[in-house]
Amino acid sequence: MNDSGPTRLTLLRFLKRVQLRDLERTRRWITDEERREAERRRGIDEKAAPPTGS
């Protein structure tokens, strides 16, 4: 009897969806880390800036 399981094409399409989801998650992690790094640098710059005479 012939196995009527998923075809190779179906499995490859599933793999593609999983990889795209993983890529989007990685992109979010990168965006979050870039934001944190920018905030950290801003904090360092603000501490290093001389006080203004207001």
Backbone bond lengths (Angstrom), bond angles and torsions (degrees), N, CA, C in turn:
res aa  C-N    CA-C-N  psi(-1)  N-CA   C-N-CA  omega(-1)  CA-C   N-CA-C  phi
1 M - - - 1.447 - - 1.531 109.15 -
2 N 1.312 116.09 139.88 1.455 122.17 -176.95 1.529 110.64 -82.08
3 D 1.332 116.61 130.75 1.466 121.47 178.41 1.524 108.85 -73.14
4 S 1.328 116.56 126.09 1.469 120.12 -178.57 1.534 110.95 -101.43
5 G 1.328 116.49 36.70 1.459 121.35 178.32 1.508 110.69 -71.56
6 P 1.336 115.74 -176.34 1.463 119.64 -177.91 1.533 111.00 -63.42
7 T 1.313 114.98 145.58 1.459 119.96 178.76 1.523 109.75 -79.41
8 R 1.300 115.34 165.93 1.468 120.67 177.04 1.530 110.30 -58.77
9 L 1.330 116.30 -40.95 1.457 120.62 179.43 1.529 111.12 -63.13
10 T 1.310 117.78 -42.17 1.464 121.99 177.74 1.527 110.08 -61.37
11 L 1.311 116.46 -43.16 1.462 120.06 179.57 1.527 111.78 -66.29
12 L 1.331 116.70 -38.77 1.464 119.71 178.21 1.524 111.24 -66.31
13 R 1.321 117.02 -38.58 1.467 119.67 177.46 1.521 111.23 -65.77
14 F 1.332 116.08 -37.94 1.461 120.50 175.73 1.532 110.00 -62.26
15 L 1.327 116.77 -45.78 1.461 121.51 178.89 1.526 110.54 -58.64
16 K 1.317 116.36 -42.00 1.463 120.52 179.17 1.526 110.74 -60.80
17 R 1.336 118.01 -44.10 1.470 120.74 179.20 1.525 110.82 -61.73
18 V 1.321 116.30 -42.73 1.465 120.50 179.77 1.528 110.07 -63.18
19 Q 1.320 116.92 -44.79 1.457 120.31 -178.26 1.527 111.56 -66.87
20 L 1.322 117.58 -37.87 1.465 120.40 177.35 1.523 110.59 -64.81
21 R 1.321 116.47 -39.99 1.470 120.29 177.43 1.530 109.98 -63.54
22 D 1.325 116.49 -42.67 1.467 120.48 178.20 1.522 111.15 -64.13
23 L 1.327 117.19 -39.77 1.456 121.16 178.74 1.521 111.03 -64.03
24 E 1.316 117.58 -42.36 1.466 120.55 178.11 1.524 110.95 -63.05
25 R 1.314 117.30 -40.12 1.462 120.51 177.72 1.526 110.15 -63.45
26 T 1.325 116.91 -43.07 1.462 120.91 178.58 1.514 110.51 -62.93
27 R 1.329 117.23 -40.84 1.472 119.99 177.52 1.523 111.32 -62.32
28 R 1.340 117.75 -38.37 1.470 120.55 177.02 1.528 110.37 -64.58
29 W 1.328 116.68 -41.33 1.465 120.23 178.37 1.521 110.48 -60.89
30 I 1.331 116.76 -42.33 1.464 121.03 179.74 1.530 109.83 -63.78
31 T 1.329 117.00 -45.55 1.463 121.26 179.30 1.523 110.37 -60.33
32 D 1.322 117.05 -44.85 1.468 120.96 178.70 1.525 110.76 -61.34
33 E 1.316 116.61 -43.63 1.463 120.14 -178.77 1.529 111.17 -67.71
34 E 1.327 117.56 -38.18 1.462 120.51 176.36 1.527 110.46 -62.36
35 R 1.326 117.01 -40.66 1.461 120.86 178.50 1.525 110.67 -64.07
36 R 1.329 116.81 -45.52 1.470 120.28 178.95 1.529 111.00 -61.88
37 E 1.331 116.28 -40.83 1.468 120.02 179.75 1.531 110.33 -64.88
38 A 1.328 117.61 -41.93 1.467 121.13 178.31 1.526 110.28 -63.23
39 E 1.332 117.42 -40.76 1.465 120.94 178.22 1.529 110.45 -64.82
40 R 1.308 116.52 -40.52 1.467 120.84 179.27 1.527 110.00 -63.46
41 R 1.329 116.06 -44.78 1.467 119.29 179.89 1.522 111.58 -64.97
42 R 1.331 116.51 -38.97 1.468 119.67 177.45 1.521 110.34 -61.25
43 G 1.312 116.36 -42.22 1.463 120.61 178.56 1.508 111.83 -62.22
44 I 1.326 117.58 -41.39 1.470 121.45 178.42 1.520 109.68 -65.73
45 D 1.332 116.63 -43.99 1.480 120.49 -179.71 1.526 111.10 -63.17
46 E 1.324 117.54 -39.64 1.463 120.79 -179.75 1.523 110.90 -66.83
47 K 1.313 117.65 -37.58 1.462 120.94 178.66 1.521 110.81 -69.58
48 A 1.325 116.97 -33.66 1.464 121.28 -176.84 1.525 112.06 -82.37
49 A 1.316 117.76 -19.06 1.465 120.27 -177.47 1.523 110.48 -69.53
50 P 1.320 116.79 137.34 1.473 119.12 178.41 1.533 109.42 -67.16
51 P 1.318 116.47 147.60 1.484 118.70 179.25 1.512 110.33 -65.10
52 T 1.305 114.40 143.93 1.470 119.62 178.29 1.526 109.13 -89.76
53 G 1.304 117.11 147.54 1.463 121.01 -178.41 1.506 112.05 -89.16
54 S 1.328 118.30 67.16 1.468 119.77 -179.63 1.493 112.60 -88.64
